């Protein structure tokens, strides 16, 4: 007769089902990268804040992205460090890459806005919209001619080396056009923005590589 006081055989104990892998982890990464890309557009507008204050937002948005990834994937702990590092890098690069691309793509519009503000009298026969279109075309042409292949890569070459359009570079614009960050200052900001973004994301996601403490789970599950 079986002794009721004896614990059941190990073979009869229920075995917890393995976590949903890799679907849940891939879903967490997808959510993080989509959110990172959206934040990247916003970061392109705050990147030029004075005294590099825009770097604060890279950390802030990175924290939010990392928290979202952690919230979705925390039931999978522990996740291999290699996977966590790769996921953190992908999220950080998504935000950083989109912010740089959007910054470069918006450059002709930035030039047009500055030129219109600094040109009190529009060229005769041109409306404000026509003058803006002319500046957009001239800016794109300058990047193609002087900083091939132009476009976003040309903008990177221009701002890293000069960051200034001299007086007369654009027809009918009587003043030089420049950005507050250029040359080595811009390069430093770009590098730091990636570092700060990765720090923000990683401060949340790296916890996914640590195993869940059994004692902490038992205390949390205890009544009262």
Residue pairs with C-beta under 8 A, 6 or more apart in sequence:
19 75
19 76
20 76
21 76
24 72
24 73
24 75
24 76
25 73
25 76
25 79
25 83
25 87
27 72
28 68
28 69
28 72
28 73
28 87
29 69
29 87
29 90
29 91
31 68
31 69
31 72
32 65
32 66
32 68
32 69
32 87
32 90
32 91
32 94
32 201
33 90
33 91
33 94
35 64
35 65
35 68
36 61
36 65
36 91
36 92
36 94
36 95
36 98
36 201
37 94
37 95
37 98
39 61
39 64
39 65
39 95
39 99
40 94
40 95
40 96
40 97
40 98
40 99
40 101
40 102
41 98
41 99
41 102
42 57
42 61
43 54
43 57
43 58
43 61
43 95
43 98
43 99
43 193
44 98
44 99
44 100
44 102
44 103
44 106
46 54
46 57
47 54
47 99
47 103
47 181
47 189
47 193
48 54
48 179
48 180
48 181
50 180
52 181
52 189
52 192
54 189
54 193
55 189
55 192
55 193
55 196
58 95
58 96
58 193
58 196
58 197
58 200
59 196
59 197
59 199
59 200
60 200
61 95
61 197
61 200
62 91
62 92
62 95
62 196
62 197
62 198
62 199
62 200
62 201
62 202
62 203
63 200
63 201
63 203
63 204
64 200
65 91
65 95
65 200
65 201
65 204
66 88
66 91
66 200
66 201
66 202
66 203
66 204
66 205
67 204
69 87
69 91
69 201
69 204
69 205
69 208
70 204
70 205
70 207
70 208
73 79
73 208
74 207
74 208
76 208
77 207
77 208
77 209
77 210
77 211
77 212
78 208
78 209
78 210
78 211
78 212
79 208
79 209
80 209
81 209
84 205
84 206
84 208
84 209
87 205
88 198
88 201
88 202
88 205
88 206
89 198
91 201
91 205
92 194
92 197
92 198
92 201
92 202
93 194
95 197
96 193
96 194
96 197
99 193
100 152
100 156
100 190
101 152
103 155
104 151
104 152
104 153
104 155
104 156
105 151
105 152
107 139
107 143
107 155
108 135
108 136
108 139
108 140
109 136
110 179
111 135
111 136
111 139
111 165
111 170
111 177
112 132
112 135
112 136
112 139
114 177
115 131
115 135
115 170
115 173
115 177
116 128
116 131
116 132
116 135
118 173
118 174
118 175
118 177
119 131
119 172
119 173
119 174
119 175
122 128
122 131
123 131
123 172
126 134
131 172
134 171
134 172
135 170
135 173
138 170
138 171
139 165
139 170
140 150
140 151
142 165
142 169
142 170
143 150
143 151
143 154
143 155
143 158
144 150
144 151
144 154
146 154
146 158
147 153
147 154
147 155
147 157
147 158
147 161
148 154
159 179
159 181
159 182
159 183
159 186
160 182
160 183
160 186
160 187
161 183
162 182
162 183
163 178
163 179
163 181
163 182
163 183
163 186
164 176
164 177
164 178
164 179
164 182
165 176
165 177
165 178
166 176
167 173
167 174
167 175
167 176
169 176
169 177
170 177
179 186
181 189
